[in-house]
């Protein structure tokens, strides 16, 4: 109806993802700082969130959700971030590669590739879209690696092949990290490593790097998104490279919604 508020139209719910994600912590903080006391952040998963987005979008219904880029959803739908005048979601974020202590000594060649890993939002977007359109993550990754020998050559510069050294990468089932982790897995495999990709929640992912049960993760978003984890495990992991800059998290809505700022949710 005409007098219906945005809150009424979405039942005061923000569609979230897995509870360990940094964007969930940031959103709880946003609800406090913007005094959105009536609002609830609903926990779920990346897959459930994008399914809810598709459902709403197809009917032009309102939805407010925890978005980030790089993500294929911005290629597929017309979306916008809500302005965040209080800066709760930080400025430009970066994706970092973190490793367990001792990786450099134990697996110098893996360490070198991981620390040289760097790609663009468009690169990652190709892999993500391919997966979204139905390819298996490992197939999409293999295709990208085959189609991008120059990039792979930069990451593997000065790296020697090995014979069956075991490397364990850990990640969370975020679309962006499914893409990056599978690509790196393929690159390491091509170098002769026996690679295991272990999918866990964000807390266990950071814990595995800190206690050495996993070798590396490409899924650390800093400085803000994973600040709590970085502080908790300070001194127990190594930050060995930045794979992407200028990434972002924030509350996101379809462009057909008539709001522009988190303050409009009041
Ligand atoms: N994300 C994707 C993660 C980091 C990568 C933005 C959903 C998070 O919020 O922790």
Boltz pocket constraint, residues with backbone or C-beta under 6 A from the ligand:
constraints:
  - pocket:
      binder: B
      contacts: [[A, 17], [A, 20], [A, 21], [A, 22], [A, 23], [A, 24], [A, 67], [A, 68], [A, 174], [A, 176], [A, 177], [A, 202], [A, 219], [A, 221], [A, 225], [A, 226], [A, 248], [A, 249]]
      max_distance: 6.0
